Amino acid sequence: MNARAKPILVLFATREGHTRKVAEHIAAALRAEGRDVTLLNAGDADPELELREFSAAILAASVHVGAHERAMVRFVRRAREALARLPTAFLSISLSEAGAENESNAPEIRQKAAREVADTMNRFFEATGWHPDRAAPVAGALMYREYNVLIRWVMRRIARASGGSVDTTQDHIYTDWQALDRFVALFLESLDPA
Ligand SMILES: Cc1cc2nc3c(=O)[nH]c(=O)nc-3n(C[C@H](O)[C@H](O)[C@H](O)COP(=O)(O)O)c2cc1C
């Protein structure tokens, strides 16, 4: 089997569901380019998952209270050596990145948010010992309709301080889908240098 014939693994870890949508978007973009894709939730992934069966891997995990999802940390720690043998990319989904990208935020708020994003990603790389070939932050979502009363109240306060929406009657998605498409296209190009 040549490398091209093997599927690309898209593995995600989510709490409120938005990173699943990000992963599904990536999978659809890859399939539109004729790639075979295996989409898996890290929480459900078989611990014996054979990474040799894939030609590349894109991992995506959301951030809660300063850390990436435990299921992703656990998976990457276990699979670090096999991941190192594949072309890999990591996407970190957070609201801090939404704050960093929000052009109506003051420059110091955007810089502080960008520092938080970088620190959180670096903590993940240190905690797992994994260094993907490519990594990028992705602006996440405020899923007010998924939160309980307490979390909704906390998230509204955080949103007010960081330029997010305080309208708790609906969810708010900050992901830049076109930027995500560009990231995926560059990753694919790196697999198939012309
Ligand atoms: C309780 C809670 C804590 C959060 N903590 C952080 C955080 O520390 N930093 C951050 O940037 N975003 C934080 N977020 C925002 C999430 O990263 C964002 O909503 C993301 O889209 C969640 O993705 P998921 O639905 O895939 O879990 C938090 C969200 C919740 C509900």
Ligand as a Chemical Component Dictionary entry (heavy atoms), coordinates in Angstrom:
data_LIG
# 
_chem_comp.id                   LIG 
_chem_comp.type                 NON-POLYMER 
_chem_comp.pdbx_formal_charge   0 
_chem_comp.three_letter_code    LIG 
# 
loop_
_chem_comp_atom.comp_id 
_chem_comp_atom.atom_id 
_chem_comp_atom.alt_atom_id 
_chem_comp_atom.type_symbol 
_chem_comp_atom.charge 
_chem_comp_atom.model_Cartn_x 
_chem_comp_atom.model_Cartn_y 
_chem_comp_atom.model_Cartn_z 
_chem_comp_atom.pdbx_ordinal 
LIG C1  C1  C 0 -15.932 26.175 31.609 1  
LIG C2  C2  C 0 -15.161 26.697 30.419 2  
LIG C3  C3  C 0 -13.821 27.044 30.575 3  
LIG C4  C4  C 0 -13.115 27.555 29.490 4  
LIG N1  N1  N 0 -11.808 27.908 29.663 5  
LIG C5  C5  C 0 -11.136 28.475 28.641 6  
LIG C6  C6  C 0 -9.792  28.906 28.821 7  
LIG O1  O1  O 0 -9.173  28.729 29.876 8  
LIG N2  N2  N 0 -9.168  29.525 27.794 9  
LIG C7  C7  C 0 -9.805  29.716 26.588 10 
LIG O2  O2  O 0 -9.199  30.302 25.713 11 
LIG N3  N3  N 0 -11.066 29.288 26.366 12 
LIG C8  C8  C 0 -11.740 28.672 27.366 13 
LIG N4  N4  N 0 -13.023 28.244 27.170 14 
LIG C9  C9  C 0 -13.638 28.384 25.848 15 
LIG C10 C10 C 0 -13.551 27.090 25.019 16 
LIG O3  O3  O 0 -12.225 26.801 24.655 17 
LIG C11 C11 C 0 -14.383 27.314 23.744 18 
LIG O4  O4  O 0 -15.733 27.489 24.113 19 
LIG C12 C12 C 0 -14.263 26.173 22.756 20 
LIG O5  O5  O 0 -14.935 26.504 21.573 21 
LIG C13 C13 C 0 -14.820 24.882 23.348 22 
LIG O6  O6  O 0 -14.702 23.879 22.371 23 
LIG P1  P1  P 0 -15.491 22.493 22.530 24 
LIG O7  O7  O 0 -16.956 22.811 22.325 25 
LIG O8  O8  O 0 -14.960 21.662 21.416 26 
LIG O9  O9  O 0 -15.182 21.929 23.866 27 
LIG C14 C14 C 0 -13.744 27.713 28.222 28 
LIG C15 C15 C 0 -15.090 27.331 28.078 29 
LIG C16 C16 C 0 -15.794 26.827 29.153 30 
LIG C17 C17 C 0 -17.229 26.441 28.972 31 
# 
loop_
_chem_comp_bond.comp_id 
_chem_comp_bond.atom_id_1 
_chem_comp_bond.atom_id_2 
_chem_comp_bond.value_order 
_chem_comp_bond.pdbx_ordinal 
LIG C1  C2  SING 1  
LIG C2  C3  SING 2  
LIG C2  C16 DOUB 3  
LIG C3  C4  DOUB 4  
LIG C4  N1  SING 5  
LIG C4  C14 SING 6  
LIG N1  C5  DOUB 7  
LIG C5  C6  SING 8  
LIG C5  C8  SING 9  
LIG C6  O1  DOUB 10 
LIG C6  N2  SING 11 
LIG N2  C7  SING 12 
LIG C7  O2  DOUB 13 
LIG C7  N3  SING 14 
LIG N3  C8  DOUB 15 
LIG C8  N4  SING 16 
LIG N4  C9  SING 17 
LIG N4  C14 SING 18 
LIG C9  C10 SING 19 
LIG C10 O3  SING 20 
LIG C10 C11 SING 21 
LIG C11 O4  SING 22 
LIG C11 C12 SING 23 
LIG C12 O5  SING 24 
LIG C12 C13 SING 25 
LIG C13 O6  SING 26 
LIG O6  P1  SING 27 
LIG P1  O7  DOUB 28 
LIG P1  O8  SING 29 
LIG P1  O9  SING 30 
LIG C14 C15 DOUB 31 
LIG C15 C16 SING 32 
LIG C16 C17 SING 33 
# 
